[in-house]
Amino acid sequence: MKMHGLGNDFVVVDERGISPRVDKALAIAMADRHRGVGFDQLAVLSQTPDADVRLVFWNSDGSLSGACGNATRCIARHVMDQTGATALTLLTARGILQARDAGIGLTSVNMGLPQLEWQDVPLARAMDTLELPIEGAPTATGMGNPHCTFFVPDAEAIDLAAKGAELEQHPLYPDRTNVQFASLIGTDHLRMRVWERGVGITLASGSSSCATAVAAARRGLTGRDVTVELDGGTLHISWREDGVWMTGPTAHVFDGQWHLS
């Protein structure tokens, strides 16, 4: 299936009931937007006794991703539509995530508690994650993926291609990082642009939106319930005692068949 959440697009392969087929080479081939299908991430569904479905995420460069919020939300919507359920559980590298139907075409996913200690993000050495010793004093947050969030006067004015590519590889982040530039545009209202590790510029990112909302609340810029405006649309993020809930729309674009030849 081809799906997207606010233009953050995915190929979804359903391996429930069949032998695993997706590997690094296949992920890279499918990611090619000229000779393959094209995606920001590839998500593989499989069966597990521990949850309703298990999800594994691949980036377009063939690397594995620990979390993908928009894909999780899209797949949750798909499985709920298949089964008629209004809530379900999804096993990811982050653990078991909860999803539920939020009504009016929206789907909510609990992306888990944020990782705020340096070793959990992870960072290369011990430091305060609220303000990193990087020009611009960004905040580090783990949401299954490492994140580096800058708060700037105008997110639109940032050269995201240049800054994102440079900061993804920053030595403080041994596993590379997603990079966000965010501006406060109203009470509990953020404008955010994102560079995803292993992908590049994307129209939206669920885990990045969660990390940015957490960072904004920690820095006293917002409360714990915020609206995040991305290039592809709007997400609502709520940092609660049980985790960071993300709510937004989903889209199922088409079903297809991949020819291995």
N, C-alpha and C positions, 0 to 999 in steps of 0.2 A: 504494500500500500504506500501511496504518497500522501503525507499529511503535513499540516503546518499549524503552528500556534503563533499568530501575529506575524506571519512571514518567516519565522524561524522554522525551516523546513526539514522533513525527515523522510527517510525510507524506513518502513516498518516491515520486518520479516517475521512471519509467524511460524516458529519451529515446534509448536505444540503438537506432539504425536508423531514427529519425524526426527530423523537423525540430524545432528547439527551440521550446517553447511557453511555458515558465514565465518570467514577468517579474514585476516588483515588484507590479503590480496584481493579478495572479493569486495571488501568494503571500499578499498581504493578504486577499484574498477567501477563500482556503482556510483561513487561520488563524482566521477567525471561528468560535468554538466554538458559536454559535447558528445561523448561516446558512451556514456552511461545514463544514469537517471538524474543525478545531482542531489545533494543534500548538505545540510550543516552537520547533522548527526544521523547515524543509522541505529535503529533500535531493534533488538531481537527479543521476541517473546518466547518463553519456554515454560514448561510445567514445573511445579515445585510443590511438595507437600506442605510447605510452610506458609503459603499465601495463595491468593487467587491466580496470580501470574508472576513469573520472574522476568526481569528486564536486564539486558546488557546493552551498553551504549558504545558505539564507535564514532570517532571523529572522522572528518573527511580525509585527513592525512593518514588514516589507518591506525591511529593510536586509540587506546581505550579511554573512555570518559567515566568518571565515578558517578556523575549525576547529570541529568538533563531534564530540567523542570517542565519545559514546554512539551517535550516528547512524552513524559510521564503523564501529563494532563491529557494529551491527545489520546494516548493508548487507554487510559482509564475511561475516557468517554466512549471509545470504541468498544471496550469490553462490557461496559454498562449497557450500551445499546444492544450488544449481542445477547446478553443474558437477562436484561430487564432489571438488573440490580440497581440500587441507588447509592450503594457504597461498596467498596472493595478494598483489598490489600494488595500491594505490589512489592515484591522483594527485589531490592537493588543493592548495589555496593554500599549504600548508606544504611542498609537494614530494611525493615519492613515499613513502607510508607502507606498512609491511609488516603483514600480518595473518596469524594462524594459528589453527587449531583447538587449543584448550587442553584438550580432553577434558571429560567429565562435563557437557556442555551449555554450557561456557564458551568465550568467544572472546577472544583477545588481539590488541591493536593497538599497534604502536610509534608513539607520537604525535610522535616526533622529539626532538631535543635542545632543552632549555629555552633561552629567550633571556633572558640575565641582565644584559646591558648596557642602560643607560637608553634609548639610541637605538633599540634593537631591540624593546623592549616594545610600543610606544614611550611615552616620557615627554616632557614639554614642554621639559625642560632637563636638563643634566647633574647627576647626583646618584647616591648610593649606593642601589642598588635593595633592599638588605637591610632597611633601615629608612627609610621615607619620612618627610618632614617633614609628616605628617598626624597628628592626634590618634589615639593608639593605635599609632603606629609600624608600619604594615603593611609587608609585603614585596611588591615588584612582580616579576612574572614574565610573560614572553611564552611562550605555547604555541600560536602561530598567532592567538590572541586575547590582548589585554592582560588581566592579572589583578591584583587588589589583595587581599591575604590578611591578615586580622587574626587574631591568636592571643589568645583570651580565656579566662577561667576557665570560662565556661558558655555555649556557643553557643546553647543553648535559650533563654537569657534575653534575647537580642538582639531588638530590634524590627526584623526584617529588611526589612519593607516600607518603613519610613521611612528606615533607614540605607542600604539598597541603592539606592533611588531617588536619594538625595542624592549618594552616592559615585560612582555610575555616571557622573555628569556632572562629576566633580572636575576643575578646570582643569589639574592635573598630567597628566591623561590626554586628549590631544587627540582620540583616536578613541573616547572613552568606555571603560569597563572593566567586566569581570565582577568581582563583589565576593563574597568568601568570609569567613565567620566560623568558626573552627575551635578546638576544644578537644582537649587531649591527655587521653584517657580510659584509657590503658594503654600498655604498652611497644609502640612502633611502631603505635599504634592511635589514630586521630583521629576525632572527630565533627565533621562539617562541614555547614554550610548555605550556600546559594548564591543570589545574585541575578545573573541573566544580562542583559547589556546587550541592549537591543532586545526583551526578553522579559519580565523580571520574575522573581519567585520560581519556581524549578523544583525538582522532587523530586530531581533528580540532574543532574550535569554532569561529563562525562568530562574535558574540558580543565581545568575548575576543580579536579577531584580531582588531576590531574597537577600543576597549579601549586601546590596546597596541599602536596602531598607534597614537592615540590622545595623550597618555602619552609621547611617544617618541618625538612628535613635540613640546609639551609644554616644555620639558626638553632640547630642542635644539639639540637633537641627530639626527633628520631627518627633512625633510620638511613635507608637508601635503599630499604628494602622495607617498605611500610606498608599497613595496612588502613584504608580510609576508609568511615565509616558516614554515609550520606546519608539524607535523609528517605525516599527510595524504596528503599533497600537498601544493599548492600555492594559496593565495588570494591577490588581489590588493585592497588597501584601499585608499580612497581619502576623506580627511576632507575638505568640502566646506562650503560656507556660508549657504546653505540650509540643511546641515546635513552631516553624514558620509556615503559615498557610498562604498558598498562592491561588488566586482565583482569576480565571480569564476564559476567553473563547477558544474553540478548537475548530479545525476544518479537515475533512477527509476529501482529498482531491480526486484520486483515482486508484483503481487496482490494476496491477500489471503482472506480467510473467517475464522472468529473467531467463535468457537463454545462455547457458554456460559456455557455449561455443563462441 
